[in-house]
Amino acid sequence: MSQAQARPPVGSPTNPRVFSCADESSIYPQVQQRPAAGDLVIGPLLIPGAKRSATGSPSSHPAYRDHGVTGYKVGFVPLQMGSMVTVTVGAKARSRVVLDPEFLAGGVVAATFRSWSREPGFSFFFPQIIAFTNGRTRGCVPLTVRGGDQARAYHATLSLFAGRC
């Protein structure tokens, strides 16, 4: 492969980091994987409790702090088990927001989540960290979500303790 044909870095919008069933966490007994009050749904993706983070306090939310990066733990739940969902940080936020900062120096801005079929009695989700790389502890995070190989994109903004975005 020549330099001109080199693959983009893992975690970039054109080469998302792939999370598979080995990266999933489970909850037993099973909880509903349908939206509830306070949840954010972006197309085929559910982020439990995400709407409540708009008015909450960073000190009341599980945090990740390392090397000047502040991040918050969230769960990404594909609404249809056995499906694939890709999440990309919006272009204007990529210089200050990353997903999964522990994976690569600087984190990734795009990730694909491949869930496996549901096992009776368990709920599955992908634990993630959404992190600010510019020293901030609050902000608006634009996200684009695509299901499977679908061209249709869903857009939403996740407020992390920033009020209305």
C-alpha positions as a Markdown table, in Angstrom:
| # | Residue | x | y | z |
|---|---|---|---|---|
| 1 | Met | 0.0 | 0.0 | 0.0 |
| 2 | Ser | 1.5 | 3.3 | -1.0 |
| 3 | Gln | 1.6 | 6.3 | 1.3 |
| 4 | Ala | -1.1 | 8.0 | -0.7 |
| 5 | Gln | -3.4 | 5.0 | -0.1 |
| 6 | Ala | -2.6 | 4.7 | 3.7 |
| 7 | Arg | -5.6 | 4.2 | 5.9 |
| 8 | Pro | -6.7 | 7.1 | 8.0 |
| 9 | Pro | -5.9 | 6.9 | 11.7 |
| 10 | Val | -8.1 | 4.6 | 13.9 |
| 11 | Gly | -10.8 | 6.7 | 15.5 |
| 12 | Ser | -11.1 | 9.2 | 12.7 |
| 13 | Pro | -14.4 | 9.9 | 11.0 |
| 14 | Thr | -13.5 | 7.7 | 8.0 |
| 15 | Asn | -11.9 | 4.9 | 10.1 |
| 16 | Pro | -13.9 | 4.7 | 13.4 |
| 17 | Arg | -12.6 | 2.7 | 16.3 |
| 18 | Val | -14.6 | -0.5 | 16.5 |
| 19 | Phe | -16.0 | -1.8 | 19.7 |
| 20 | Ser | -17.4 | -5.3 | 19.6 |
| 21 | Cys | -19.2 | -7.6 | 22.0 |
| 22 | Ala | -16.0 | -8.1 | 24.0 |
| 23 | Asp | -16.2 | -4.4 | 24.9 |
| 24 | Glu | -19.8 | -4.5 | 26.1 |
| 25 | Ser | -20.8 | -4.5 | 29.7 |
| 26 | Ser | -23.9 | -6.2 | 31.0 |
| 27 | Ile | -26.5 | -5.6 | 33.7 |
| 28 | Tyr | -28.4 | -8.4 | 35.4 |
| 29 | Pro | -31.3 | -8.4 | 36.0 |
| 30 | Gln | -32.2 | -6.9 | 32.7 |
| 31 | Val | -33.3 | -3.3 | 32.5 |
| 32 | Gln | -35.5 | -1.8 | 29.8 |
| 33 | Gln | -33.6 | -0.8 | 26.7 |
| 34 | Arg | -36.3 | 1.6 | 25.8 |
| 35 | Pro | -36.1 | 5.3 | 26.4 |
| 36 | Ala | -37.2 | 6.6 | 29.8 |
| 37 | Ala | -37.5 | 10.2 | 31.1 |
| 38 | Gly | -34.1 | 11.9 | 31.0 |
| 39 | Asp | -32.7 | 9.6 | 28.3 |
| 40 | Leu | -31.4 | 10.9 | 25.0 |
| 41 | Val | -32.2 | 9.0 | 21.8 |
| 42 | Ile | -30.3 | 9.8 | 18.7 |
| 43 | Gly | -31.7 | 7.6 | 15.9 |
| 44 | Pro | -30.7 | 4.0 | 16.8 |
| 45 | Leu | -28.7 | 5.0 | 19.9 |
| 46 | Leu | -29.9 | 5.5 | 23.5 |
| 47 | Ile | -27.8 | 7.4 | 26.1 |
| 48 | Pro | -29.4 | 6.7 | 29.5 |
| 49 | Gly | -29.8 | 9.8 | 31.7 |
| 50 | Ala | -28.0 | 12.1 | 29.2 |
| 51 | Lys | -30.7 | 14.8 | 29.3 |
| 52 | Arg | -30.3 | 15.1 | 33.1 |
| 53 | Ser | -26.6 | 15.9 | 32.6 |
| 54 | Ala | -27.5 | 19.3 | 31.1 |
| 55 | Thr | -28.5 | 20.8 | 34.4 |
| 56 | Gly | -26.5 | 18.6 | 36.8 |
| 57 | Ser | -23.1 | 19.3 | 38.3 |
| 58 | Pro | -19.8 | 17.8 | 37.1 |
| 59 | Ser | -19.0 | 16.9 | 40.7 |
| 60 | Ser | -22.1 | 14.6 | 40.8 |
| 61 | His | -21.2 | 12.6 | 37.7 |
| 62 | Pro | -18.6 | 9.8 | 37.4 |
| 63 | Ala | -15.5 | 11.6 | 36.0 |
| 64 | Tyr | -12.3 | 10.7 | 34.3 |
| 65 | Arg | -9.3 | 13.0 | 34.8 |
| 66 | Asp | -5.9 | 12.4 | 33.4 |
| 67 | His | -3.2 | 14.6 | 31.7 |
| 68 | Gly | -5.4 | 17.7 | 31.6 |
| 69 | Val | -8.4 | 15.8 | 30.1 |
| 70 | Thr | -11.7 | 15.8 | 31.9 |
| 71 | Gly | -14.3 | 13.3 | 30.8 |
| 72 | Tyr | -17.6 | 11.8 | 31.9 |
| 73 | Lys | -18.7 | 8.2 | 31.8 |
| 74 | Val | -21.7 | 7.5 | 29.7 |
| 75 | Gly | -23.4 | 4.4 | 28.4 |
| 76 | Phe | -24.1 | 3.9 | 24.7 |
| 77 | Val | -27.0 | 1.5 | 24.1 |
| 78 | Pro | -27.8 | 0.3 | 20.6 |
| 79 | Leu | -31.6 | 0.2 | 20.6 |
| 80 | Gln | -31.6 | -3.0 | 18.5 |
| 81 | Met | -29.3 | -5.6 | 19.9 |
| 82 | Gly | -27.2 | -7.4 | 17.3 |
| 83 | Ser | -26.9 | -4.1 | 15.4 |
| 84 | Met | -24.1 | -1.7 | 14.6 |
| 85 | Val | -24.1 | 2.0 | 15.5 |
| 86 | Thr | -21.5 | 4.6 | 14.6 |
| 87 | Val | -21.1 | 7.8 | 16.7 |
| 88 | Thr | -19.0 | 10.7 | 15.5 |
| 89 | Val | -18.2 | 13.9 | 17.3 |
| 90 | Gly | -19.3 | 16.9 | 15.3 |
| 91 | Ala | -16.6 | 18.6 | 13.1 |
| 92 | Lys | -16.6 | 21.9 | 15.0 |
| 93 | Ala | -16.0 | 20.1 | 18.3 |
| 94 | Arg | -13.2 | 17.6 | 17.3 |
| 95 | Ser | -10.4 | 19.8 | 18.5 |
| 96 | Arg | -11.8 | 19.9 | 22.0 |
| 97 | Val | -13.9 | 16.7 | 22.5 |
| 98 | Val | -12.9 | 13.1 | 22.2 |
| 99 | Leu | -14.4 | 9.6 | 22.9 |
| 100 | Asp | -12.5 | 7.0 | 24.7 |
| 101 | Pro | -9.4 | 9.0 | 25.7 |
| 102 | Glu | -7.6 | 6.0 | 27.1 |
| 103 | Phe | -7.4 | 4.2 | 23.7 |
| 104 | Leu | -5.1 | 6.5 | 21.9 |
| 105 | Ala | -3.2 | 9.6 | 22.9 |
| 106 | Gly | -5.8 | 12.2 | 22.3 |
| 107 | Gly | -8.7 | 9.8 | 22.0 |
| 108 | Val | -10.9 | 9.2 | 19.1 |
| 109 | Val | -13.6 | 11.2 | 17.4 |
| 110 | Ala | -15.5 | 8.4 | 15.8 |
| 111 | Ala | -16.5 | 4.9 | 17.1 |
| 112 | Thr | -18.6 | 2.0 | 15.8 |
| 113 | Phe | -20.4 | -0.2 | 18.3 |
| 114 | Arg | -21.2 | -3.7 | 17.2 |
| 115 | Ser | -23.5 | -5.3 | 19.7 |
| 116 | Trp | -24.4 | -9.0 | 19.8 |
| 117 | Ser | -27.8 | -10.6 | 20.1 |
| 118 | Arg | -29.5 | -10.3 | 23.4 |
| 119 | Glu | -28.9 | -12.9 | 26.0 |
| 120 | Pro | -32.1 | -13.5 | 28.1 |
| 121 | Gly | -32.0 | -11.7 | 31.4 |
| 122 | Phe | -29.2 | -9.3 | 30.6 |
| 123 | Ser | -29.0 | -5.8 | 29.2 |
| 124 | Phe | -25.9 | -4.7 | 27.3 |
| 125 | Phe | -24.3 | -1.3 | 26.8 |
| 126 | Phe | -20.9 | 0.2 | 25.8 |
| 127 | Pro | -19.3 | 2.2 | 28.6 |
| 128 | Gln | -17.6 | 5.2 | 27.2 |
| 129 | Ile | -16.0 | 8.4 | 28.2 |
| 130 | Ile | -16.7 | 11.7 | 26.5 |
| 131 | Ala | -13.8 | 14.0 | 27.3 |
| 132 | Phe | -12.9 | 17.7 | 26.9 |
| 133 | Thr | -9.3 | 18.1 | 25.9 |
| 134 | Asn | -9.2 | 21.9 | 26.4 |
| 135 | Gly | -9.4 | 21.9 | 30.2 |
| 136 | Arg | -13.1 | 22.6 | 30.3 |
| 137 | Thr | -15.5 | 20.6 | 32.6 |
| 138 | Arg | -18.7 | 21.7 | 30.9 |
| 139 | Gly | -19.8 | 22.0 | 27.3 |
| 140 | Cys | -22.0 | 21.1 | 24.4 |
| 141 | Val | -21.0 | 18.0 | 22.4 |
| 142 | Pro | -22.5 | 17.7 | 18.9 |
| 143 | Leu | -22.9 | 14.0 | 17.9 |
| 144 | Thr | -23.8 | 12.3 | 14.6 |
| 145 | Val | -25.1 | 8.8 | 14.8 |
| 146 | Arg | -25.6 | 6.3 | 11.9 |
| 147 | Gly | -27.1 | 2.8 | 12.2 |
| 148 | Gly | -25.5 | -0.1 | 10.4 |
| 149 | Asp | -24.5 | 0.8 | 6.9 |
| 150 | Gln | -27.3 | 3.4 | 6.5 |
| 151 | Ala | -26.5 | 6.7 | 4.9 |
| 152 | Arg | -29.0 | 8.5 | 7.1 |
| 153 | Ala | -27.4 | 10.5 | 9.8 |
| 154 | Tyr | -29.0 | 11.6 | 13.0 |
| 155 | His | -27.7 | 14.7 | 14.7 |
| 156 | Ala | -28.1 | 15.8 | 18.4 |
| 157 | Thr | -26.2 | 17.8 | 20.9 |
| 158 | Leu | -25.4 | 16.4 | 24.3 |
| 159 | Ser | -25.1 | 19.0 | 27.0 |
| 160 | Leu | -22.6 | 18.0 | 29.7 |
| 161 | Phe | -23.5 | 20.4 | 32.5 |
| 162 | Ala | -23.8 | 23.4 | 30.1 |
| 163 | Gly | -27.5 | 24.0 | 30.3 |
| 164 | Arg | -29.4 | 24.3 | 27.0 |
| 165 | Cys | -27.2 | 23.9 | 23.9 |
